[in-house]
């Protein structure tokens, strides 16, 4: 299994060297920028505490105000989300549907409203955020520069507004920083395709029209969208200077339910698109490497890791039941389990440490916590093992995560 994983994921080590080099190169300033008109879309469910700060950060953008329209879909809300959003200056529509539940349905609902009711205000692109997000004041300006390079889908730099809250929120945040700078950045440099991740992304309006709206409704609609576009030959871009902040779960129960949905969603995506991804990897005419990259992303690698540990654990059970007898079997099982766990911990620790050191100035947290959370980061990631096993058998539905960290951009900094 060690050799298998080394072969399959060794290209990500190369990614890290590409990222190191890219970080040393200063990007040249783009002249004669063409300003596009954008619709900012915010699906929200019971987000009255945080949505006002997001809209404020959008209003404070250093970008022509007349070229930004803010749309909020208050999706099955039972609080004052709609009223707070209207007061803050957004165009709000309320949606009540207890059958079609999830972010994908809310996105499709508001996109159709924009198309039907605001066609005169022709938008060039849609920027999607979760209600708990906050934007750097240059976010849309920077995103617009990458849009001018010809990318029809663009993801951005995902930071955290509660990195310092505990080891769980830090675990999420550190992974998203790693994903941005050590997966998406090298993909961008190598001219392969990136992937959107939940929130903070731009889609060209024409692409949405071609798709017939937002048609992706698996539990991980973001990964489903990314994979479907890459199979079609689309290259998703990454704008590292477009920085936004989001809130991460802080309790293990919240984290368990959220990542259980993600794990189940990855299985769904692999089941639906795996054949095409693998086929395009070997026989495709476009995005062959990107299809391989996405296969490695959605393939249940954590589940394979789980199987390794379970198989070793079964030796203990066999010995306990008297099927096997002898110290050699016990020793082999013990070494196998310890080797697997220590190897994964070591690799994850190195990834977390490198990401922390290179992104040190962008992590809003005390120095000692930054170091401490590199130690707990592998533990956070290893909890994916039981999650991936449970997700394989358990029926999982979309459930909202309560957001309670009310901060302005100045508070975060």
C-alpha positions as a Markdown table, in Angstrom:
| # | Residue | x | y | z |
|---|---|---|---|---|
| 1 | Unk | 0.0 | 0.0 | 0.0 |
| 2 | Unk | 2.9 | 2.3 | 0.7 |
| 3 | Unk | 4.3 | 1.8 | -2.8 |
| 4 | Unk | 0.8 | 2.2 | -4.3 |
| 5 | Unk | 0.2 | 5.5 | -2.6 |
| 6 | Unk | 3.7 | 6.7 | -3.4 |
| 7 | Unk | 3.1 | 6.1 | -7.1 |
| 8 | Unk | -0.4 | 7.5 | -7.2 |
| 9 | Unk | 0.3 | 10.7 | -5.3 |
| 10 | Unk | 3.9 | 11.4 | -6.0 |
| 11 | Unk | 3.0 | 14.2 | -8.5 |
| 12 | Unk | 1.7 | 16.2 | -5.5 |
| 13 | Unk | 5.3 | 16.3 | -4.2 |
| 14 | Unk | 6.3 | 17.9 | -7.5 |
| 15 | Unk | 3.4 | 20.3 | -7.1 |
| 16 | Unk | 5.0 | 21.6 | -3.9 |
| 17 | Unk | 8.3 | 22.4 | -5.6 |
| 18 | Unk | 6.3 | 24.2 | -8.3 |
| 19 | Unk | 4.5 | 26.2 | -5.6 |
| 20 | Unk | 7.8 | 27.1 | -3.9 |
| 21 | Unk | 9.1 | 28.6 | -7.1 |
| 22 | Unk | 5.8 | 30.3 | -8.0 |
| 23 | Unk | 5.8 | 32.0 | -4.6 |
| 24 | Unk | 9.2 | 33.6 | -5.3 |
| 25 | Unk | 8.0 | 35.1 | -8.5 |
| 26 | Unk | 6.3 | 38.5 | -8.2 |
| 27 | Unk | 3.3 | 38.8 | -10.5 |
| 28 | Unk | 3.4 | 41.6 | -13.0 |
| 29 | Unk | 0.8 | 44.3 | -12.8 |
| 30 | Unk | -1.9 | 44.0 | -15.5 |
| 31 | Unk | -2.5 | 47.2 | -17.4 |
| 32 | Unk | -5.7 | 48.4 | -19.2 |
| 33 | Unk | -8.0 | 46.2 | -17.0 |
| 34 | Unk | -11.5 | 45.6 | -18.5 |
| 35 | Unk | -14.1 | 45.9 | -15.7 |
| 36 | Unk | -16.9 | 43.3 | -15.9 |
| 37 | Unk | -20.3 | 43.4 | -14.2 |
| 38 | Unk | -20.9 | 40.7 | -11.6 |
| 39 | Unk | -23.8 | 39.3 | -9.6 |
| 40 | Unk | -22.7 | 38.2 | -6.2 |
| 41 | Unk | -24.9 | 35.3 | -5.1 |
| 42 | Unk | -25.3 | 34.3 | -1.4 |
| 43 | Unk | -27.3 | 31.2 | -0.5 |
| 44 | Unk | -28.2 | 31.5 | 3.1 |
| 45 | Unk | -30.2 | 29.5 | 5.7 |
| 46 | Unk | -30.7 | 31.1 | 9.1 |
| 47 | Unk | -27.6 | 33.3 | 8.8 |
| 48 | Unk | -29.0 | 36.5 | 10.4 |
| 49 | Unk | -25.9 | 36.8 | 12.7 |
| 50 | Unk | -23.2 | 36.8 | 10.0 |
| 51 | Unk | -24.7 | 37.8 | 6.6 |
| 52 | Unk | -24.6 | 41.6 | 7.4 |
| 53 | Unk | -20.8 | 41.6 | 7.7 |
| 54 | Unk | -20.4 | 39.7 | 4.4 |
| 55 | Unk | -22.6 | 42.3 | 2.6 |
| 56 | Unk | -20.7 | 45.1 | 4.2 |
| 57 | Unk | -17.4 | 43.7 | 3.0 |
| 58 | Unk | -18.9 | 43.4 | -0.5 |
| 59 | Unk | -20.0 | 47.0 | -0.4 |
| 60 | Unk | -16.5 | 48.1 | 0.7 |
| 61 | Unk | -14.8 | 46.6 | -2.4 |
| 62 | Unk | -12.3 | 48.7 | -4.3 |
| 63 | Unk | -14.2 | 48.0 | -7.4 |
| 64 | Unk | -16.8 | 50.2 | -9.3 |
| 65 | Unk | -19.9 | 49.9 | -7.1 |
| 66 | Unk | -22.3 | 50.1 | -10.1 |
| 67 | Unk | -20.8 | 46.9 | -11.5 |
| 68 | Unk | -21.7 | 44.8 | -8.4 |
| 69 | Unk | -25.2 | 43.5 | -7.7 |
| 70 | Unk | -25.8 | 41.5 | -4.5 |
| 71 | Unk | -28.4 | 38.7 | -4.5 |
| 72 | Unk | -29.4 | 36.7 | -1.4 |
| 73 | Unk | -31.6 | 33.6 | -1.5 |
| 74 | Unk | -33.0 | 33.1 | 2.0 |
| 75 | Unk | -33.4 | 29.3 | 1.7 |
| 76 | Unk | -36.0 | 27.8 | 4.1 |
| 77 | Unk | -35.1 | 30.4 | 6.7 |
| 78 | Unk | -36.9 | 30.6 | 10.1 |
| 79 | Unk | -35.0 | 33.7 | 11.3 |
| 80 | Unk | -34.5 | 37.2 | 10.1 |
| 81 | Unk | -31.9 | 36.5 | 7.4 |
| 82 | Unk | -34.0 | 38.1 | 4.7 |
| 83 | Unk | -34.7 | 41.2 | 6.6 |
| 84 | Unk | -31.0 | 41.7 | 7.7 |
| 85 | Unk | -29.9 | 41.2 | 4.1 |
| 86 | Unk | -32.4 | 43.7 | 2.7 |
| 87 | Unk | -31.4 | 46.2 | 5.3 |
| 88 | Unk | -27.7 | 45.7 | 4.4 |
| 89 | Unk | -28.5 | 46.5 | 0.8 |
| 90 | Unk | -28.9 | 43.2 | -1.0 |
| 91 | Unk | -31.6 | 42.0 | -3.4 |
| 92 | Unk | -33.4 | 39.2 | -1.5 |
| 93 | Unk | -35.6 | 36.4 | -2.6 |
| 94 | Unk | -37.0 | 33.8 | -0.1 |
| 95 | Unk | -37.3 | 30.2 | -1.1 |
| 96 | Unk | -39.3 | 27.5 | 0.8 |
| 97 | Unk | -39.0 | 24.0 | -0.4 |
| 98 | Unk | -38.7 | 21.1 | 2.0 |
| 99 | Unk | -38.1 | 18.4 | -0.7 |
| 100 | Unk | -35.3 | 19.9 | -2.8 |
| 101 | Unk | -32.9 | 20.8 | 0.0 |
| 102 | Unk | -29.3 | 21.9 | -0.4 |
| 103 | Unk | -27.1 | 24.7 | -1.7 |
| 104 | Unk | -27.3 | 23.5 | -5.4 |
| 105 | Unk | -31.1 | 23.9 | -5.5 |
| 106 | Unk | -30.9 | 27.4 | -3.9 |
| 107 | Unk | -28.2 | 28.4 | -6.5 |
| 108 | Unk | -30.4 | 27.2 | -9.4 |
| 109 | Unk | -33.4 | 29.1 | -7.9 |
| 110 | Unk | -31.7 | 32.5 | -7.7 |
| 111 | Unk | -29.9 | 32.1 | -11.0 |
| 112 | Unk | -33.2 | 31.6 | -12.8 |
| 113 | Unk | -34.6 | 34.7 | -11.0 |
| 114 | Unk | -31.6 | 36.8 | -12.1 |
| 115 | Unk | -32.0 | 35.5 | -15.7 |
| 116 | Unk | -35.8 | 36.2 | -15.8 |
| 117 | Unk | -36.1 | 39.4 | -13.8 |
| 118 | Unk | -32.7 | 41.1 | -14.2 |
| 119 | Unk | -31.8 | 40.3 | -17.8 |
| 120 | Unk | -31.5 | 44.1 | -18.6 |
| 121 | Unk | -28.6 | 44.3 | -16.1 |
| 122 | Unk | -26.5 | 41.9 | -18.1 |
| 123 | Unk | -24.0 | 40.2 | -15.8 |
| 124 | Unk | -20.7 | 38.8 | -17.1 |
| 125 | Unk | -20.2 | 36.5 | -14.2 |
| 126 | Unk | -21.6 | 35.1 | -11.0 |
| 127 | Unk | -19.5 | 35.1 | -7.8 |
| 128 | Unk | -20.7 | 32.7 | -5.1 |
| 129 | Unk | -20.2 | 33.0 | -1.4 |
| 130 | Unk | -21.5 | 31.4 | 1.8 |
| 131 | Unk | -23.1 | 33.8 | 4.3 |
| 132 | Unk | -20.4 | 33.5 | 6.8 |
| 133 | Unk | -17.7 | 34.7 | 4.5 |
| 134 | Unk | -15.7 | 38.0 | 4.6 |
| 135 | Unk | -13.9 | 39.6 | 1.6 |
| 136 | Unk | -10.6 | 41.4 | 1.4 |
| 137 | Unk | -11.3 | 44.8 | -0.1 |
| 138 | Unk | -9.4 | 44.0 | -3.3 |
| 139 | Unk | -11.1 | 40.6 | -3.8 |
| 140 | Unk | -13.3 | 41.4 | -6.8 |
| 141 | Unk | -10.6 | 43.6 | -8.4 |
| 142 | Unk | -8.1 | 40.7 | -8.3 |
| 143 | Unk | -10.7 | 38.1 | -9.4 |
| 144 | Unk | -11.5 | 40.4 | -12.3 |
| 145 | Unk | -7.9 | 40.4 | -13.5 |
| 146 | Unk | -7.9 | 36.6 | -13.7 |
| 147 | Unk | -11.3 | 36.6 | -15.4 |
| 148 | Unk | -9.7 | 38.8 | -18.1 |
| 149 | Unk | -7.1 | 36.1 | -18.8 |
| 150 | Unk | -9.9 | 34.0 | -20.3 |
| 151 | Unk | -10.8 | 31.6 | -17.5 |
| 152 | Unk | -14.5 | 30.9 | -17.3 |
| 153 | Unk | -14.4 | 29.4 | -13.8 |
| 154 | Unk | -12.1 | 30.8 | -11.1 |
| 155 | Unk | -11.5 | 29.8 | -7.4 |
| 156 | Unk | -9.7 | 31.9 | -4.8 |
| 157 | Unk | -7.6 | 32.0 | -1.7 |
| 158 | Unk | -9.6 | 30.6 | 1.2 |
| 159 | Unk | -8.5 | 31.9 | 4.6 |
| 160 | Unk | -10.2 | 31.6 | 8.0 |
| 161 | Unk | -11.8 | 34.1 | 10.4 |
| 162 | Unk | -11.6 | 31.7 | 13.4 |
| 163 | Unk | -8.3 | 29.9 | 12.9 |
| 164 | Unk | -7.4 | 30.4 | 16.5 |
| 165 | Unk | -10.6 | 29.1 | 18.0 |
| 166 | Unk | -9.5 | 25.5 | 18.5 |
| 167 | Unk | -7.7 | 22.5 | 16.9 |
| 168 | Unk | -10.8 | 21.6 | 14.8 |
| 169 | Unk | -11.2 | 25.1 | 13.2 |
| 170 | Unk | -7.4 | 25.3 | 12.7 |
| 171 | Unk | -7.5 | 21.8 | 11.0 |
| 172 | Unk | -10.0 | 22.9 | 8.5 |
| 173 | Unk | -8.3 | 26.2 | 7.8 |
| 174 | Unk | -4.8 | 24.7 | 7.4 |
| 175 | Unk | -6.1 | 22.2 | 4.9 |
| 176 | Unk | -7.8 | 24.9 | 2.8 |
| 177 | Unk | -4.6 | 27.0 | 2.8 |
| 178 | Unk | -2.7 | 24.0 | 1.6 |
| 179 | Unk | -5.3 | 23.3 | -1.0 |
| 180 | Unk | -5.1 | 26.8 | -2.3 |
| 181 | Unk | -1.3 | 27.3 | -2.4 |
| 182 | Unk | 0.0 | 23.7 | -2.9 |
| 183 | Unk | -2.7 | 22.2 | -5.1 |
| 184 | Unk | -4.4 | 25.0 | -7.0 |
| 185 | Unk | -1.4 | 27.3 | -7.4 |
| 186 | Unk | 0.8 | 24.7 | -9.1 |
| 187 | Unk | -2.1 | 23.6 | -11.2 |
| 188 | Unk | -2.5 | 27.2 | -12.4 |
| 189 | Unk | 1.3 | 27.5 | -13.1 |
| 190 | Unk | 1.3 | 24.2 | -15.0 |
| 191 | Unk | -1.7 | 25.2 | -17.0 |
| 192 | Unk | -3.8 | 22.3 | -15.7 |
| 193 | Unk | -7.2 | 22.6 | -14.1 |
| 194 | Unk | -7.9 | 23.7 | -10.5 |
| 195 | Unk | -11.1 | 22.9 | -8.6 |
| 196 | Unk | -13.6 | 25.0 | -6.8 |
| 197 | Unk | -14.1 | 24.3 | -3.1 |
| 198 | Unk | -17.5 | 25.1 | -1.7 |
| 199 | Unk | -17.4 | 28.9 | -1.7 |
| 200 | Unk | -15.5 | 31.9 | -3.1 |
| 201 | Unk | -15.6 | 31.2 | -6.8 |
| 202 | Unk | -16.6 | 32.9 | -10.0 |
| 203 | Unk | -18.4 | 31.4 | -13.0 |
| 204 | Unk | -18.9 | 33.1 | -16.3 |
| 205 | Unk | -22.6 | 33.8 | -17.0 |
| 206 | Unk | -22.4 | 32.3 | -20.5 |
| 207 | Unk | -21.2 | 28.9 | -19.0 |
| 208 | Unk | -24.2 | 28.8 | -16.7 |
| 209 | Unk | -26.5 | 29.4 | -19.7 |
| 210 | Unk | -24.8 | 26.6 | -21.6 |
| 211 | Unk | -25.4 | 24.3 | -18.6 |
| 212 | Unk | -29.0 | 25.2 | -18.3 |
| 213 | Unk | -28.6 | 26.7 | -14.8 |
| 214 | Unk | -27.0 | 25.0 | -11.8 |
| 215 | Unk | -27.7 | 21.3 | -12.4 |
| 216 | Unk | -25.5 | 19.7 | -9.8 |
| 217 | Unk | -27.2 | 18.4 | -6.7 |
| 218 | Unk | -25.0 | 15.7 | -5.2 |
| 219 | Unk | -23.9 | 16.2 | -1.6 |
| 220 | Unk | -20.7 | 17.9 | -2.8 |
| 221 | Unk | -22.1 | 20.0 | -5.6 |
| 222 | Unk | -18.9 | 22.0 | -5.9 |
| 223 | Unk | -16.7 | 19.0 | -6.7 |
| 224 | Unk | -19.4 | 17.6 | -9.0 |
| 225 | Unk | -19.4 | 20.9 | -10.9 |
| 226 | Unk | -15.6 | 20.9 | -11.1 |
| 227 | Unk | -15.4 | 17.3 | -12.3 |
| 228 | Unk | -18.1 | 17.7 | -14.9 |
| 229 | Unk | -16.5 | 20.8 | -16.3 |
| 230 | Unk | -13.0 | 19.3 | -16.5 |
| 231 | Unk | -14.4 | 16.2 | -18.3 |
| 232 | Unk | -15.9 | 18.7 | -20.8 |
| 233 | Unk | -12.4 | 20.2 | -21.3 |
| 234 | Unk | -12.8 | 23.3 | -19.1 |
| 235 | Unk | -9.8 | 24.6 | -17.2 |
| 236 | Unk | -10.6 | 26.2 | -13.9 |
| 237 | Unk | -8.3 | 29.0 | -12.8 |
| 238 | Unk | -7.0 | 30.2 | -9.4 |
| 239 | Unk | -6.6 | 33.7 | -8.2 |
| 240 | Unk | -4.3 | 33.7 | -5.2 |
| 241 | Unk | -4.6 | 37.5 | -4.6 |
| 242 | Unk | -8.4 | 37.2 | -4.2 |
| 243 | Unk | -8.5 | 36.5 | -0.5 |
| 244 | Unk | -11.7 | 35.7 | 1.5 |
| 245 | Unk | -12.3 | 34.4 | 5.0 |
| 246 | Unk | -14.8 | 31.9 | 6.2 |
| 247 | Unk | -15.9 | 30.3 | 9.5 |
| 248 | Unk | -15.0 | 26.8 | 10.4 |
| 249 | Unk | -16.8 | 24.4 | 12.7 |
| 250 | Unk | -15.5 | 24.2 | 16.3 |
| 251 | Unk | -17.2 | 21.2 | 17.7 |
| 252 | Unk | -16.4 | 17.6 | 16.7 |
| 253 | Unk | -20.1 | 16.8 | 16.3 |
| 254 | Unk | -20.4 | 19.6 | 13.7 |
| 255 | Unk | -17.2 | 18.6 | 12.0 |
| 256 | Unk | -18.3 | 14.9 | 11.9 |
| 257 | Unk | -21.6 | 15.7 | 10.3 |
| 258 | Unk | -20.1 | 18.1 | 7.7 |
| 259 | Unk | -17.2 | 15.8 | 6.7 |
| 260 | Unk | -19.5 | 12.8 | 6.7 |
| 261 | Unk | -21.5 | 14.7 | 4.0 |
| 262 | Unk | -18.3 | 15.5 | 2.1 |
| 263 | Unk | -17.1 | 11.9 | 2.2 |
| 264 | Unk | -20.5 | 10.6 | 1.0 |
| 265 | Unk | -20.5 | 13.3 | -1.7 |
| 266 | Unk | -17.1 | 12.2 | -2.9 |
| 267 | Unk | -18.3 | 8.6 | -3.2 |
| 268 | Unk | -21.3 | 9.9 | -5.2 |
| 269 | Unk | -19.1 | 11.9 | -7.5 |
| 270 | Unk | -16.7 | 9.0 | -8.0 |
| 271 | Unk | -19.6 | 6.6 | -8.7 |
| 272 | Unk | -21.2 | 9.1 | -11.2 |
| 273 | Unk | -18.1 | 10.4 | -13.0 |
| 274 | Unk | -15.3 | 7.9 | -12.2 |
| 275 | Unk | -15.7 | 6.0 | -15.4 |
| 276 | Unk | -15.4 | 9.2 | -17.5 |
| 277 | Unk | -12.5 | 10.5 | -15.4 |
| 278 | Unk | -10.5 | 7.4 | -15.8 |
| 279 | Unk | -11.4 | 7.0 | -19.4 |
| 280 | Unk | -10.4 | 10.6 | -20.2 |
| 281 | Unk | -7.1 | 10.0 | -18.4 |
| 282 | Unk | -6.1 | 7.4 | -20.9 |
| 283 | Unk | -8.1 | 8.1 | -24.0 |
| 284 | Unk | -9.2 | 11.7 | -23.7 |
| 285 | Unk | -8.1 | 14.5 | -26.1 |
| 286 | Unk | -8.3 | 17.3 | -23.5 |
| 287 | Unk | -7.4 | 17.7 | -19.8 |
| 288 | Unk | -5.9 | 14.2 | -19.6 |
| 289 | Unk | -3.7 | 15.0 | -16.6 |
| 290 | Unk | -6.5 | 17.1 | -15.0 |
| 291 | Unk | -8.8 | 14.1 | -15.2 |
| 292 | Unk | -6.1 | 12.0 | -13.5 |
| 293 | Unk | -5.7 | 14.7 | -10.9 |
| 294 | Unk | -9.4 | 14.8 | -10.2 |
| 295 | Unk | -9.5 | 11.0 | -10.0 |
| 296 | Unk | -6.9 | 11.1 | -7.3 |
| 297 | Unk | -9.0 | 13.8 | -5.6 |
| 298 | Unk | -12.4 | 12.1 | -5.5 |
| 299 | Unk | -11.2 | 8.5 | -5.4 |
| 300 | Unk | -11.8 | 7.2 | -1.8 |
| 301 | Unk | -8.2 | 7.0 | -0.9 |
| 302 | Unk | -9.0 | 7.4 | 2.8 |
| 303 | Unk | -11.2 | 4.4 | 2.6 |
| 304 | Unk | -8.3 | 2.4 | 1.2 |
| 305 | Unk | -6.3 | 3.5 | 4.1 |
| 306 | Unk | -9.0 | 2.4 | 6.4 |
| 307 | Unk | -9.1 | -1.0 | 4.8 |
| 308 | Unk | -5.3 | -1.3 | 5.5 |
| 309 | Unk | -5.8 | -0.7 | 9.2 |
| 310 | Unk | -9.0 | -2.9 | 9.4 |
| 311 | Unk | -7.1 | -5.8 | 7.7 |
| 312 | Unk | -4.3 | -5.6 | 10.3 |
| 313 | Unk | -6.9 | -5.3 | 13.0 |
| 314 | Unk | -8.6 | -8.5 | 11.8 |
| 315 | Unk | -5.5 | -10.4 | 12.6 |
| 316 | Unk | -6.0 | -9.5 | 16.3 |
| 317 | Unk | -9.5 | -10.7 | 16.1 |
| 318 | Unk | -8.4 | -14.0 | 14.4 |
| 319 | Unk | -5.9 | -14.5 | 17.2 |
| 320 | Unk | -8.5 | -13.8 | 19.8 |
| 321 | Unk | -10.9 | -16.3 | 18.2 |
| 322 | Unk | -8.1 | -18.9 | 18.1 |
| 323 | Unk | -7.9 | -19.0 | 14.2 |
| 324 | Unk | -4.3 | -18.0 | 14.3 |
| 325 | Unk | -1.8 | -18.7 | 17.0 |
| 326 | Unk | 1.7 | -17.3 | 17.3 |
| 327 | Unk | 3.6 | -14.2 | 18.2 |
| 328 | Unk | 4.7 | -13.6 | 14.7 |
| 329 | Unk | 1.2 | -12.8 | 13.5 |
| 330 | Unk | 0.6 | -10.5 | 16.5 |
| 331 | Unk | 3.8 | -8.7 | 15.8 |
| 332 | Unk | 3.1 | -8.3 | 12.1 |
| 333 | Unk | -0.4 | -6.9 | 12.8 |
| 334 | Unk | 1.0 | -4.5 | 15.4 |
| 335 | Unk | 3.8 | -3.3 | 13.2 |
| 336 | Unk | 1.4 | -2.8 | 10.3 |
| 337 | Unk | -1.0 | -0.7 | 12.2 |
| 338 | Unk | 1.7 | 1.4 | 13.8 |
| 339 | Unk | 3.6 | 1.8 | 10.5 |
| 340 | Unk | 0.4 | 3.0 | 8.7 |
| 341 | Unk | -0.6 | 5.5 | 11.4 |
| 342 | Unk | 3.0 | 6.9 | 11.9 |
| 343 | Unk | 3.6 | 7.2 | 8.2 |
| 344 | Unk | 0.3 | 9.1 | 7.6 |
| 345 | Unk | 0.9 | 11.3 | 10.7 |
| 346 | Unk | 4.4 | 12.2 | 9.5 |
| 347 | Unk | 3.4 | 13.1 | 6.0 |
| 348 | Unk | 0.5 | 15.2 | 7.2 |
| 349 | Unk | 2.6 | 16.9 | 9.8 |
| 350 | Unk | 5.2 | 17.9 | 7.1 |
| 351 | Unk | 2.4 | 19.2 | 4.9 |
| 352 | Unk | 0.9 | 21.2 | 7.7 |
| 353 | Unk | 4.2 | 22.6 | 8.9 |
| 354 | Unk | 5.3 | 23.7 | 5.4 |
| 355 | Unk | 1.9 | 25.4 | 4.8 |
| 356 | Unk | 2.0 | 27.1 | 8.2 |
| 357 | Unk | 5.6 | 28.5 | 7.6 |
| 358 | Unk | 4.9 | 29.8 | 4.1 |
| 359 | Unk | 1.5 | 31.3 | 4.9 |
| 360 | Unk | 2.6 | 32.5 | 8.4 |
| 361 | Unk | 1.8 | 36.2 | 7.7 |
| 362 | Unk | -1.7 | 35.4 | 6.4 |
| 363 | Unk | -2.7 | 33.2 | 9.3 |
| 364 | Unk | -4.4 | 35.4 | 11.9 |
| 365 | Unk | -3.4 | 33.6 | 15.1 |
| 366 | Unk | -0.8 | 33.8 | 17.8 |
| 367 | Unk | 2.6 | 32.3 | 17.0 |
| 368 | Unk | 2.5 | 29.5 | 19.6 |
| 369 | Unk | -0.9 | 28.4 | 18.4 |
| 370 | Unk | 0.3 | 28.3 | 14.8 |
| 371 | Unk | 3.0 | 25.8 | 15.8 |
| 372 | Unk | 0.7 | 23.9 | 18.2 |
| 373 | Unk | -1.9 | 23.4 | 15.4 |
| 374 | Unk | 0.7 | 21.8 | 13.1 |
| 375 | Unk | 0.9 | 19.0 | 15.7 |
| 376 | Unk | -2.9 | 18.5 | 15.9 |
| 377 | Unk | -3.4 | 18.9 | 12.1 |
| 378 | Unk | -2.6 | 15.2 | 11.4 |
| 379 | Unk | -4.9 | 14.1 | 14.1 |
| 380 | Unk | -7.7 | 16.2 | 12.5 |
| 381 | Unk | -7.0 | 14.7 | 9.1 |
| 382 | Unk | -6.8 | 11.1 | 10.5 |
| 383 | Unk | -10.3 | 11.4 | 11.8 |
| 384 | Unk | -11.4 | 11.1 | 8.2 |
| 385 | Unk | -10.7 | 7.4 | 8.5 |
| 386 | Unk | -13.7 | 6.5 | 10.6 |
| 387 | Unk | -15.7 | 9.1 | 8.8 |
| 388 | Unk | -15.0 | 7.6 | 5.4 |
| 389 | Unk | -16.0 | 4.1 | 6.6 |
| 390 | Unk | -19.3 | 5.3 | 8.1 |
| 391 | Unk | -20.1 | 7.3 | 5.0 |
| 392 | Unk | -19.8 | 4.2 | 2.9 |
| 393 | Unk | -22.8 | 2.6 | 4.7 |
| 394 | Unk | -24.8 | 5.5 | 6.2 |
| 395 | Unk | -27.5 | 7.4 | 4.5 |
| 396 | Unk | -26.4 | 11.1 | 4.6 |
| 397 | Unk | -28.5 | 14.2 | 4.0 |
| 398 | Unk | -27.5 | 17.9 | 3.8 |
| 399 | Unk | -27.7 | 19.7 | 7.1 |
| 400 | Unk | -26.9 | 23.4 | 7.8 |
| 401 | Unk | -24.0 | 24.3 | 10.0 |
| 402 | Unk | -24.7 | 27.2 | 12.5 |
| 403 | Unk | -22.4 | 30.2 | 12.1 |
| 404 | Unk | -21.9 | 32.3 | 15.2 |
| 405 | Unk | -18.5 | 34.1 | 14.7 |
| 406 | Unk | -19.6 | 37.7 | 14.1 |
| 407 | Unk | -16.5 | 39.5 | 13.0 |
| 408 | Unk | -15.6 | 42.4 | 10.7 |
| 409 | Unk | -12.6 | 42.3 | 8.4 |
| 410 | Unk | -10.7 | 44.5 | 10.9 |
| 411 | Unk | -11.6 | 42.1 | 13.7 |
| 412 | Unk | -10.1 | 39.2 | 11.8 |
| 413 | Unk | -6.9 | 41.0 | 11.2 |
